[in-house]
């Protein structure tokens, strides 16, 4: 099953060291800036809610996990959510 683009999941294990790096299609919710041109679909969903200038960049949310071995990740690839 493909994740829904923009969904946030709390991973209960240190995924950054899992198989040598991040899972494909997921990024840590650490407030980093992303280029809109490289992430247009995700920008369409979250816009500049968490930062960025809205012309060339936008930011991911910055979320702190309840335990240092856990991490929040956002799906940067997946199914675009549809509204009926």
PDB file of N, CA, C and O in Angstrom:
ATOM      1  N   UNK A   1       0.847  -1.173   0.000  1.00  0.00           N
ATOM      2  CA  UNK A   1       0.000   0.000   0.000  1.00  0.00           C
ATOM      3  C   UNK A   1       0.896   1.242   0.000  1.00  0.00           C
ATOM      4  O   UNK A   1       1.819   1.347   0.808  1.00  0.00           O
ATOM      5  N   UNK A   2       0.625   2.158  -0.889  1.00  0.00           N
ATOM      6  CA  UNK A   2       1.372   3.409  -0.956  1.00  0.00           C
ATOM      7  C   UNK A   2       0.886   4.363   0.131  1.00  0.00           C
ATOM      8  O   UNK A   2      -0.305   4.402   0.440  1.00  0.00           O
ATOM      9  N   UNK A   3       1.811   5.135   0.712  1.00  0.00           N
ATOM     10  CA  UNK A   3       1.373   6.133   1.691  1.00  0.00           C
ATOM     11  C   UNK A   3       0.632   7.271   1.003  1.00  0.00           C
ATOM     12  O   UNK A   3       0.746   7.457  -0.208  1.00  0.00           O
ATOM     13  N   UNK A   4      -0.114   8.015   1.771  1.00  0.00           N
ATOM     14  CA  UNK A   4      -0.772   9.216   1.272  1.00  0.00           C
ATOM     15  C   UNK A   4       0.226  10.353   1.390  1.00  0.00           C
ATOM     16  O   UNK A   4       0.801  10.571   2.457  1.00  0.00           O
ATOM     17  N   UNK A   5       0.432  11.069   0.315  1.00  0.00           N
ATOM     18  CA  UNK A   5       1.375  12.186   0.297  1.00  0.00           C
ATOM     19  C   UNK A   5       1.059  13.159   1.424  1.00  0.00           C
ATOM     20  O   UNK A   5      -0.088  13.580   1.576  1.00  0.00           O
ATOM     21  N   UNK A   6       2.058  13.517   2.209  1.00  0.00           N
ATOM     22  CA  UNK A   6       1.890  14.464   3.298  1.00  0.00           C
ATOM     23  C   UNK A   6       1.511  13.845   4.629  1.00  0.00           C
ATOM     24  O   UNK A   6       1.473  14.542   5.643  1.00  0.00           O
ATOM     25  N   UNK A   7       1.228  12.533   4.647  1.00  0.00           N
ATOM     26  CA  UNK A   7       0.882  11.918   5.931  1.00  0.00           C
ATOM     27  C   UNK A   7       2.113  11.866   6.825  1.00  0.00           C
ATOM     28  O   UNK A   7       3.232  11.662   6.354  1.00  0.00           O
ATOM     29  N   UNK A   8       1.890  12.053   8.114  1.00  0.00           N
ATOM     30  CA  UNK A   8       2.971  12.051   9.091  1.00  0.00           C
ATOM     31  C   UNK A   8       2.806  10.823   9.975  1.00  0.00           C
ATOM     32  O   UNK A   8       1.722  10.523  10.474  1.00  0.00           O
ATOM     33  N   UNK A   9       3.926  10.124  10.150  1.00  0.00           N
ATOM     34  CA  UNK A   9       3.929   8.883  10.926  1.00  0.00           C
ATOM     35  C   UNK A   9       5.035   8.955  11.972  1.00  0.00           C
ATOM     36  O   UNK A   9       6.129   9.449  11.696  1.00  0.00           O
ATOM     37  N   UNK A  10       4.746   8.460  13.172  1.00  0.00           N
ATOM     38  CA  UNK A  10       5.755   8.335  14.205  1.00  0.00           C
ATOM     39  C   UNK A  10       6.373   6.942  14.081  1.00  0.00           C
ATOM     40  O   UNK A  10       5.709   5.936  14.334  1.00  0.00           O
ATOM     41  N   UNK A  11       7.645   6.891  13.690  1.00  0.00           N
ATOM     42  CA  UNK A  11       8.343   5.617  13.577  1.00  0.00           C
ATOM     43  C   UNK A  11       8.931   5.272  14.941  1.00  0.00           C
ATOM     44  O   UNK A  11       9.641   6.091  15.525  1.00  0.00           O
ATOM     45  N   UNK A  12       8.650   4.064  15.466  1.00  0.00           N
ATOM     46  CA  UNK A  12       9.059   3.712  16.821  1.00  0.00           C
ATOM     47  C   UNK A  12      10.471   3.129  16.928  1.00  0.00           C
ATOM     48  O   UNK A  12      10.809   2.520  17.942  1.00  0.00           O
ATOM     49  N   UNK A  13      11.276   3.305  15.918  1.00  0.00           N
ATOM     50  CA  UNK A  13      12.643   2.794  15.947  1.00  0.00           C
ATOM     51  C   UNK A  13      13.530   3.766  15.182  1.00  0.00           C
ATOM     52  O   UNK A  13      13.020   4.564  14.395  1.00  0.00           O
ATOM     53  N   UNK A  14      14.834   3.722  15.388  1.00  0.00           N
ATOM     54  CA  UNK A  14      15.726   4.699  14.739  1.00  0.00           C
ATOM     55  C   UNK A  14      15.889   4.440  13.249  1.00  0.00           C
ATOM     56  O   UNK A  14      16.855   3.809  12.821  1.00  0.00           O
ATOM     57  N   UNK A  15      14.955   4.922  12.477  1.00  0.00           N
ATOM     58  CA  UNK A  15      14.916   4.664  11.037  1.00  0.00           C
ATOM     59  C   UNK A  15      16.114   5.258  10.298  1.00  0.00           C
ATOM     60  O   UNK A  15      16.462   4.775   9.221  1.00  0.00           O
ATOM     61  N   UNK A  16      16.755   6.295  10.850  1.00  0.00           N
ATOM     62  CA  UNK A  16      17.894   6.903  10.162  1.00  0.00           C
ATOM     63  C   UNK A  16      19.061   5.942  10.023  1.00  0.00           C
ATOM     64  O   UNK A  16      19.875   6.075   9.109  1.00  0.00           O
ATOM     65  N   UNK A  17      19.147   4.975  10.926  1.00  0.00           N
ATOM     66  CA  UNK A  17      20.229   4.002  10.822  1.00  0.00           C
ATOM     67  C   UNK A  17      19.764   2.698  10.178  1.00  0.00           C
ATOM     68  O   UNK A  17      20.569   1.793   9.958  1.00  0.00           O
ATOM     69  N   UNK A  18      18.480   2.599   9.879  1.00  0.00           N
ATOM     70  CA  UNK A  18      17.917   1.405   9.276  1.00  0.00           C
ATOM     71  C   UNK A  18      18.374   1.278   7.827  1.00  0.00           C
ATOM     72  O   UNK A  18      18.095   2.150   7.004  1.00  0.00           O
ATOM     73  N   UNK A  19      19.063   0.216   7.525  1.00  0.00           N
ATOM     74  CA  UNK A  19      19.567  -0.047   6.165  1.00  0.00           C
ATOM     75  C   UNK A  19      20.404   1.102   5.620  1.00  0.00           C
ATOM     76  O   UNK A  19      20.447   1.318   4.409  1.00  0.00           O
ATOM     77  N   UNK A  20      21.062   1.834   6.496  1.00  0.00           N
ATOM     78  CA  UNK A  20      21.999   2.856   6.047  1.00  0.00           C
ATOM     79  C   UNK A  20      21.412   4.212   5.725  1.00  0.00           C
ATOM     80  O   UNK A  20      22.129   5.053   5.183  1.00  0.00           O
ATOM     81  N   UNK A  21      20.144   4.476   6.027  1.00  0.00           N
ATOM     82  CA  UNK A  21      19.612   5.800   5.749  1.00  0.00           C
ATOM     83  C   UNK A  21      18.105   5.868   5.787  1.00  0.00           C
ATOM     84  O   UNK A  21      17.437   4.910   6.177  1.00  0.00           O
ATOM     85  N   UNK A  22      17.572   7.002   5.382  1.00  0.00           N
ATOM     86  CA  UNK A  22      16.126   7.203   5.378  1.00  0.00           C
ATOM     87  C   UNK A  22      15.443   6.261   4.396  1.00  0.00           C
ATOM     88  O   UNK A  22      16.031   5.825   3.406  1.00  0.00           O
ATOM     89  N   UNK A  23      14.203   5.966   4.695  1.00  0.00           N
ATOM     90  CA  UNK A  23      13.382   5.211   3.752  1.00  0.00           C
ATOM     91  C   UNK A  23      13.097   6.094   2.548  1.00  0.00           C
ATOM     92  O   UNK A  23      12.918   7.303   2.695  1.00  0.00           O
ATOM     93  N   UNK A  24      13.055   5.516   1.384  1.00  0.00           N
ATOM     94  CA  UNK A  24      12.729   6.261   0.178  1.00  0.00           C
ATOM     95  C   UNK A  24      11.304   6.802   0.292  1.00  0.00           C
ATOM     96  O   UNK A  24      10.377   6.069   0.638  1.00  0.00           O
ATOM     97  N   UNK A  25      11.141   8.090  -0.002  1.00  0.00           N
ATOM     98  CA  UNK A  25       9.819   8.698   0.020  1.00  0.00           C
ATOM     99  C   UNK A  25       9.393   9.240   1.365  1.00  0.00           C
ATOM    100  O   UNK A  25       8.248   9.666   1.514  1.00  0.00           O
ATOM    101  N   UNK A  26      10.271   9.239   2.347  1.00  0.00           N
ATOM    102  CA  UNK A  26       9.971   9.772   3.676  1.00  0.00           C
ATOM    103  C   UNK A  26      11.092  10.710   4.092  1.00  0.00           C
ATOM    104  O   UNK A  26      12.261  10.454   3.804  1.00  0.00           O
ATOM    105  N   UNK A  27      10.738  11.794   4.766  1.00  0.00           N
ATOM    106  CA  UNK A  27      11.736  12.721   5.311  1.00  0.00           C
ATOM    107  C   UNK A  27      11.395  13.003   6.765  1.00  0.00           C
ATOM    108  O   UNK A  27      10.229  13.031   7.160  1.00  0.00           O
ATOM    109  N   UNK A  28      12.431  13.209   7.538  1.00  0.00           N
ATOM    110  CA  UNK A  28      12.255  13.548   8.952  1.00  0.00           C
ATOM    111  C   UNK A  28      11.562  14.914   9.070  1.00  0.00           C
ATOM    112  O   UNK A  28      11.873  15.845   8.327  1.00  0.00           O
ATOM    113  N   UNK A  29      10.641  15.014   9.994  1.00  0.00           N
ATOM    114  CA  UNK A  29       9.950  16.287  10.256  1.00  0.00           C
ATOM    115  C   UNK A  29      10.852  17.144  11.145  1.00  0.00           C
ATOM    116  O   UNK A  29      10.638  17.248  12.353  1.00  0.00           O
ATOM    117  N   UNK A  30      11.856  17.750  10.529  1.00  0.00           N
ATOM    118  CA  UNK A  30      12.856  18.511  11.271  1.00  0.00           C
ATOM    119  C   UNK A  30      12.878  19.991  10.904  1.00  0.00           C
ATOM    120  O   UNK A  30      13.813  20.704  11.269  1.00  0.00           O
ATOM    121  N   UNK A  31      11.865  20.457  10.192  1.00  0.00           N
ATOM    122  CA  UNK A  31      11.767  21.868   9.851  1.00  0.00           C
ATOM    123  C   UNK A  31      12.627  22.302   8.678  1.00  0.00           C
ATOM    124  O   UNK A  31      12.741  23.497   8.408  1.00  0.00           O
ATOM    125  N   UNK A  32      13.233  21.356   7.978  1.00  0.00           N
ATOM    126  CA  UNK A  32      14.123  21.724   6.867  1.00  0.00           C
ATOM    127  C   UNK A  32      13.364  22.401   5.721  1.00  0.00           C
ATOM    128  O   UNK A  32      12.176  22.158   5.512  1.00  0.00           O
ATOM    129  N   UNK A  33      14.072  23.243   4.999  1.00  0.00           N
ATOM    130  CA  UNK A  33      13.520  23.899   3.813  1.00  0.00           C
ATOM    131  C   UNK A  33      13.695  22.990   2.603  1.00  0.00           C
ATOM    132  O   UNK A  33      14.736  22.357   2.429  1.00  0.00           O
ATOM    133  N   UNK A  34      12.658  22.938   1.773  1.00  0.00           N
ATOM    134  CA  UNK A  34      12.693  22.178   0.528  1.00  0.00           C
ATOM    135  C   UNK A  34      12.432  23.119  -0.637  1.00  0.00           C
ATOM    136  O   UNK A  34      11.783  24.153  -0.477  1.00  0.00           O
ATOM    137  N   UNK A  35      12.930  22.764  -1.786  1.00  0.00           N
ATOM    138  CA  UNK A  35      12.680  23.537  -3.001  1.00  0.00           C
ATOM    139  C   UNK A  35      11.298  23.181  -3.554  1.00  0.00           C
ATOM    140  O   UNK A  35      10.977  22.003  -3.710  1.00  0.00           O
ATOM    141  N   UNK A  36      10.502  24.172  -3.844  1.00  0.00           N
ATOM    142  CA  UNK A  36       9.169  23.946  -4.404  1.00  0.00           C
ATOM    143  C   UNK A  36       9.278  23.220  -5.738  1.00  0.00           C
ATOM    144  O   UNK A  36       8.489  22.317  -6.015  1.00  0.00           O
ATOM    145  N   UNK A  37      10.244  23.603  -6.569  1.00  0.00           N
ATOM    146  CA  UNK A  37      10.380  23.004  -7.901  1.00  0.00           C
ATOM    147  C   UNK A  37      10.642  21.507  -7.842  1.00  0.00           C
ATOM    148  O   UNK A  37      10.341  20.797  -8.802  1.00  0.00           O
ATOM    149  N   UNK A  38      11.195  21.008  -6.737  1.00  0.00           N
ATOM    150  CA  UNK A  38      11.494  19.581  -6.599  1.00  0.00           C
ATOM    151  C   UNK A  38      10.421  18.832  -5.817  1.00  0.00           C
ATOM    152  O   UNK A  38      10.458  17.604  -5.744  1.00  0.00           O
ATOM    153  N   UNK A  39       9.467  19.554  -5.230  1.00  0.00           N
ATOM    154  CA  UNK A  39       8.444  18.948  -4.366  1.00  0.00           C
ATOM    155  C   UNK A  39       7.100  19.637  -4.553  1.00  0.00           C
ATOM    156  O   UNK A  39       6.461  20.018  -3.572  1.00  0.00           O
ATOM    157  N   UNK A  40       6.662  19.803  -5.799  1.00  0.00           N
ATOM    158  CA  UNK A  40       5.466  20.584  -6.098  1.00  0.00           C
ATOM    159  C   UNK A  40       4.196  20.015  -5.476  1.00  0.00           C
ATOM    160  O   UNK A  40       3.361  20.771  -4.979  1.00  0.00           O
ATOM    161  N   UNK A  41       4.037  18.694  -5.496  1.00  0.00           N
ATOM    162  CA  UNK A  41       2.813  18.096  -4.955  1.00  0.00           C
ATOM    163  C   UNK A  41       2.725  18.292  -3.448  1.00  0.00           C
ATOM    164  O   UNK A  41       1.661  18.628  -2.928  1.00  0.00           O
ATOM    165  N   UNK A  42       3.828  18.085  -2.744  1.00  0.00           N
ATOM    166  CA  UNK A  42       3.822  18.282  -1.296  1.00  0.00           C
ATOM    167  C   UNK A  42       3.583  19.756  -0.964  1.00  0.00           C
ATOM    168  O   UNK A  42       2.851  20.065  -0.024  1.00  0.00           O
ATOM    169  N   UNK A  43       4.192  20.663  -1.721  1.00  0.00           N
ATOM    170  CA  UNK A  43       3.957  22.091  -1.505  1.00  0.00           C
ATOM    171  C   UNK A  43       2.486  22.436  -1.717  1.00  0.00           C
ATOM    172  O   UNK A  43       1.939  23.273  -0.998  1.00  0.00           O
ATOM    173  N   UNK A  44       1.843  21.803  -2.693  1.00  0.00           N
ATOM    174  CA  UNK A  44       0.419  22.064  -2.943  1.00  0.00           C
ATOM    175  C   UNK A  44      -0.427  21.707  -1.721  1.00  0.00           C
ATOM    176  O   UNK A  44      -1.491  22.290  -1.512  1.00  0.00           O
ATOM    177  N   UNK A  45       0.031  20.773  -0.932  1.00  0.00           N
ATOM    178  CA  UNK A  45      -0.723  20.353   0.254  1.00  0.00           C
ATOM    179  C   UNK A  45      -0.441  21.202   1.485  1.00  0.00           C
ATOM    180  O   UNK A  45      -1.371  21.593   2.190  1.00  0.00           O
ATOM    181  N   UNK A  46       0.838  21.494   1.754  1.00  0.00           N
ATOM    182  CA  UNK A  46       1.148  22.173   3.021  1.00  0.00           C
ATOM    183  C   UNK A  46       1.545  23.635   2.856  1.00  0.00           C
ATOM    184  O   UNK A  46       1.566  24.378   3.837  1.00  0.00           O
ATOM    185  N   UNK A  47       1.862  24.061   1.636  1.00  0.00           N
ATOM    186  CA  UNK A  47       2.184  25.464   1.399  1.00  0.00           C
ATOM    187  C   UNK A  47       3.289  25.972   2.314  1.00  0.00           C
ATOM    188  O   UNK A  47       4.275  25.273   2.553  1.00  0.00           O
ATOM    189  N   UNK A  48       3.127  27.169   2.815  1.00  0.00           N
ATOM    190  CA  UNK A  48       4.132  27.755   3.705  1.00  0.00           C
ATOM    191  C   UNK A  48       3.674  27.727   5.165  1.00  0.00           C
ATOM    192  O   UNK A  48       4.103  28.554   5.970  1.00  0.00           O
ATOM    193  N   UNK A  49       2.817  26.791   5.496  1.00  0.00           N
ATOM    194  CA  UNK A  49       2.325  26.660   6.869  1.00  0.00           C
ATOM    195  C   UNK A  49       3.464  26.587   7.875  1.00  0.00           C
ATOM    196  O   UNK A  49       3.350  27.136   8.971  1.00  0.00           O
ATOM    197  N   UNK A  50       4.562  25.919   7.525  1.00  0.00           N
ATOM    198  CA  UNK A  50       5.673  25.702   8.456  1.00  0.00           C
ATOM    199  C   UNK A  50       6.895  26.549   8.120  1.00  0.00           C
ATOM    200  O   UNK A  50       7.936  26.401   8.760  1.00  0.00           O
ATOM    201  N   UNK A  51       6.789  27.432   7.130  1.00  0.00           N
ATOM    202  CA  UNK A  51       7.897  28.314   6.784  1.00  0.00           C
ATOM    203  C   UNK A  51       8.221  28.287   5.307  1.00  0.00           C
ATOM    204  O   UNK A  51       7.557  27.611   4.522  1.00  0.00           O
ATOM    205  N   UNK A  52       9.241  29.023   4.943  1.00  0.00           N
ATOM    206  CA  UNK A  52       9.626  29.163   3.542  1.00  0.00           C
ATOM    207  C   UNK A  52       9.065  30.437   2.964  1.00  0.00           C
ATOM    208  O   UNK A  52       8.205  31.079   3.568  1.00  0.00           O
ATOM    209  N   UNK A  53       9.557  30.807   1.779  1.00  0.00           N
ATOM    210  CA  UNK A  53       9.121  32.066   1.177  1.00  0.00           C
ATOM    211  C   UNK A  53       7.934  31.916   0.227  1.00  0.00           C
ATOM    212  O   UNK A  53       7.361  32.915  -0.208  1.00  0.00           O
ATOM    213  N   UNK A  54       7.558  30.673  -0.100  1.00  0.00           N
ATOM    214  CA  UNK A  54       6.409  30.455  -0.983  1.00  0.00           C
ATOM    215  C   UNK A  54       6.681  30.701  -2.445  1.00  0.00           C
ATOM    216  O   UNK A  54       5.814  30.450  -3.282  1.00  0.00           O
ATOM    217  N   UNK A  55       7.863  31.186  -2.778  1.00  0.00           N
ATOM    218  CA  UNK A  55       8.240  31.391  -4.184  1.00  0.00           C
ATOM    219  C   UNK A  55       9.199  30.303  -4.647  1.00  0.00           C
ATOM    220  O   UNK A  55       9.035  29.734  -5.727  1.00  0.00           O
ATOM    221  N   UNK A  56      10.198  30.020  -3.825  1.00  0.00           N
ATOM    222  CA  UNK A  56      11.178  28.995  -4.185  1.00  0.00           C
ATOM    223  C   UNK A  56      11.296  27.905  -3.131  1.00  0.00           C
ATOM    224  O   UNK A  56      11.783  26.812  -3.422  1.00  0.00           O
ATOM    225  N   UNK A  57      10.851  28.191  -1.901  1.00  0.00           N
ATOM    226  CA  UNK A  57      11.028  27.201  -0.839  1.00  0.00           C
ATOM    227  C   UNK A  57       9.824  27.137   0.098  1.00  0.00           C
ATOM    228  O   UNK A  57       9.019  28.063   0.191  1.00  0.00           O
ATOM    229  N   UNK A  58       9.744  26.005   0.782  1.00  0.00           N
ATOM    230  CA  UNK A  58       8.766  25.804   1.845  1.00  0.00           C
ATOM    231  C   UNK A  58       9.413  24.883   2.873  1.00  0.00           C
ATOM    232  O   UNK A  58      10.416  24.232   2.581  1.00  0.00           O
ATOM    233  N   UNK A  59       8.847  24.827   4.066  1.00  0.00           N
ATOM    234  CA  UNK A  59       9.457  24.042   5.139  1.00  0.00           C
ATOM    235  C   UNK A  59       8.571  22.878   5.562  1.00  0.00           C
ATOM    236  O   UNK A  59       7.344  22.930   5.476  1.00  0.00           O
ATOM    237  N   UNK A  60       9.234  21.843   6.017  1.00  0.00           N
ATOM    238  CA  UNK A  60       8.540  20.718   6.634  1.00  0.00           C
ATOM    239  C   UNK A  60       8.231  21.084   8.084  1.00  0.00           C
ATOM    240  O   UNK A  60       8.893  21.950   8.656  1.00  0.00           O
ATOM    241  N   UNK A  61       7.232  20.434   8.682  1.00  0.00           N
ATOM    242  CA  UNK A  61       6.979  20.701  10.100  1.00  0.00           C
ATOM    243  C   UNK A  61       8.169  20.240  10.943  1.00  0.00           C
ATOM    244  O   UNK A  61       8.919  19.348  10.547  1.00  0.00           O
ATOM    245  N   UNK A  62       8.323  20.853  12.092  1.00  0.00           N
ATOM    246  CA  UNK A  62       9.374  20.446  13.033  1.00  0.00           C
ATOM    247  C   UNK A  62       8.678  19.808  14.226  1.00  0.00           C
ATOM    248  O   UNK A  62       8.064  20.496  15.041  1.00  0.00           O
ATOM    249  N   UNK A  63       8.780  18.494  14.319  1.00  0.00           N
ATOM    250  CA  UNK A  63       8.101  17.740  15.369  1.00  0.00           C
ATOM    251  C   UNK A  63       9.122  16.964  16.198  1.00  0.00           C
ATOM    252  O   UNK A  63      10.036  16.347  15.650  1.00  0.00           O
ATOM    253  N   UNK A  64       8.964  16.999  17.500  1.00  0.00           N
ATOM    254  CA  UNK A  64       9.854  16.293  18.398  1.00  0.00           C
ATOM    255  C   UNK A  64       9.173  15.018  18.877  1.00  0.00           C
ATOM    256  O   UNK A  64       8.065  15.061  19.412  1.00  0.00           O
ATOM    257  N   UNK A  65       9.831  13.898  18.684  1.00  0.00           N
ATOM    258  CA  UNK A  65       9.294  12.609  19.107  1.00  0.00           C
ATOM    259  C   UNK A  65       9.401  12.477  20.626  1.00  0.00           C
ATOM    260  O   UNK A  65      10.256  13.114  21.242  1.00  0.00           O
ATOM    261  N   UNK A  66       8.540  11.659  21.235  1.00  0.00           N
ATOM    262  CA  UNK A  66       8.553  11.511  22.687  1.00  0.00           C
ATOM    263  C   UNK A  66       9.762  10.741  23.225  1.00  0.00           C
ATOM    264  O   UNK A  66       9.996  10.724  24.434  1.00  0.00           O
ATOM    265  N   UNK A  67      10.518  10.114  22.349  1.00  0.00           N
ATOM    266  CA  UNK A  67      11.687   9.332  22.744  1.00  0.00           C
ATOM    267  C   UNK A  67      12.781   9.561  21.708  1.00  0.00           C
ATOM    268  O   UNK A  67      12.472   9.657  20.520  1.00  0.00           O
ATOM    269  N   UNK A  68      14.046   9.652  22.110  1.00  0.00           N
ATOM    270  CA  UNK A  68      15.114   9.925  21.135  1.00  0.00           C
ATOM    271  C   UNK A  68      15.312   8.832  20.084  1.00  0.00           C
ATOM    272  O   UNK A  68      15.937   9.077  19.053  1.00  0.00           O
ATOM    273  N   UNK A  69      14.790   7.636  20.331  1.00  0.00           N
ATOM    274  CA  UNK A  69      14.913   6.547  19.357  1.00  0.00           C
ATOM    275  C   UNK A  69      13.759   6.537  18.356  1.00  0.00           C
ATOM    276  O   UNK A  69      13.741   5.713  17.441  1.00  0.00           O
ATOM    277  N   UNK A  70      12.811   7.433  18.521  1.00  0.00           N
ATOM    278  CA  UNK A  70      11.664   7.550  17.623  1.00  0.00           C
ATOM    279  C   UNK A  70      11.835   8.783  16.748  1.00  0.00           C
ATOM    280  O   UNK A  70      12.601   9.689  17.073  1.00  0.00           O
ATOM    281  N   UNK A  71      11.111   8.803  15.634  1.00  0.00           N
ATOM    282  CA  UNK A  71      11.154  10.000  14.797  1.00  0.00           C
ATOM    283  C   UNK A  71       9.863  10.138  13.994  1.00  0.00           C
ATOM    284  O   UNK A  71       9.281   9.155  13.536  1.00  0.00           O
ATOM    285  N   UNK A  72       9.436  11.397  13.838  1.00  0.00           N
ATOM    286  CA  UNK A  72       8.304  11.691  12.967  1.00  0.00           C
ATOM    287  C   UNK A  72       8.827  11.850  11.548  1.00  0.00           C
ATOM    288  O   UNK A  72       9.839  12.515  11.323  1.00  0.00           O
ATOM    289  N   UNK A  73       8.130  11.233  10.582  1.00  0.00           N
ATOM    290  CA  UNK A  73       8.483  11.338   9.171  1.00  0.00           C
ATOM    291  C   UNK A  73       7.239  11.766   8.392  1.00  0.00           C
ATOM    292  O   UNK A  73       6.111  11.449   8.767  1.00  0.00           O
ATOM    293  N   UNK A  74       7.474  12.494   7.299  1.00  0.00           N
ATOM    294  CA  UNK A  74       6.394  12.904   6.409  1.00  0.00           C
ATOM    295  C   UNK A  74       6.595  12.211   5.067  1.00  0.00           C
ATOM    296  O   UNK A  74       7.715  12.118   4.566  1.00  0.00           O
ATOM    297  N   UNK A  75       5.504  11.727   4.494  1.00  0.00           N
ATOM    298  CA  UNK A  75       5.571  11.064   3.188  1.00  0.00           C
ATOM    299  C   UNK A  75       5.754  12.117   2.102  1.00  0.00           C
ATOM    300  O   UNK A  75       4.903  12.989   1.927  1.00  0.00           O
ATOM    301  N   UNK A  76       6.866  12.038   1.374  1.00  0.00           N
ATOM    302  CA  UNK A  76       7.152  12.971   0.296  1.00  0.00           C
ATOM    303  C   UNK A  76       6.827  12.366  -1.063  1.00  0.00           C
ATOM    304  O   UNK A  76       6.929  13.032  -2.093  1.00  0.00           O
ATOM    305  N   UNK A  77       6.442  11.115  -1.051  1.00  0.00           N
ATOM    306  CA  UNK A  77       5.975  10.417  -2.252  1.00  0.00           C
ATOM    307  C   UNK A  77       4.769   9.605  -1.855  1.00  0.00           C
ATOM    308  O   UNK A  77       4.666   9.163  -0.711  1.00  0.00           O
ATOM    309  N   UNK A  78       3.864   9.406  -2.771  1.00  0.00           N
ATOM    310  CA  UNK A  78       2.684   8.601  -2.477  1.00  0.00           C
ATOM    311  C   UNK A  78       1.476   9.105  -3.240  1.00  0.00           C
ATOM    312  O   UNK A  78       1.592   9.863  -4.204  1.00  0.00           O
ATOM    313  N   UNK A  79       0.340   8.675  -2.793  1.00  0.00           N
ATOM    314  CA  UNK A  79      -0.940   8.985  -3.434  1.00  0.00           C
ATOM    315  C   UNK A  79      -1.380  10.386  -3.013  1.00  0.00           C
ATOM    316  O   UNK A  79      -1.415  10.696  -1.822  1.00  0.00           O
ATOM    317  N   UNK A  80      -1.711  11.223  -3.979  1.00  0.00           N
ATOM    318  CA  UNK A  80      -2.207  12.562  -3.659  1.00  0.00           C
ATOM    319  C   UNK A  80      -3.608  12.417  -3.097  1.00  0.00           C
ATOM    320  O   UNK A  80      -4.446  11.758  -3.713  1.00  0.00           O
ATOM    321  N   UNK A  81      -3.893  13.020  -1.933  1.00  0.00           N
ATOM    322  CA  UNK A  81      -5.221  12.868  -1.328  1.00  0.00           C
ATOM    323  C   UNK A  81      -6.292  13.561  -2.177  1.00  0.00           C
ATOM    324  O   UNK A  81      -6.113  14.690  -2.633  1.00  0.00           O
ATOM    325  N   UNK A  82      -7.383  12.870  -2.371  1.00  0.00           N
ATOM    326  CA  UNK A  82      -8.489  13.399  -3.161  1.00  0.00           C
ATOM    327  C   UNK A  82      -9.667  13.708  -2.248  1.00  0.00           C
ATOM    328  O   UNK A  82      -9.903  12.996  -1.272  1.00  0.00           O
ATOM    329  N   UNK A  83     -10.398  14.757  -2.558  1.00  0.00           N
ATOM    330  CA  UNK A  83     -11.582  15.138  -1.805  1.00  0.00           C
ATOM    331  C   UNK A  83     -12.795  14.888  -2.674  1.00  0.00           C
ATOM    332  O   UNK A  83     -12.810  15.252  -3.850  1.00  0.00           O
ATOM    333  N   UNK A  84     -13.808  14.270  -2.104  1.00  0.00           N
ATOM    334  CA  UNK A  84     -15.051  14.003  -2.867  1.00  0.00           C
ATOM    335  C   UNK A  84     -15.900  15.242  -2.951  1.00  0.00           C
ATOM    336  O   UNK A  84     -16.976  15.215  -3.548  1.00  0.00           O
TER     337      UNK A  84
END
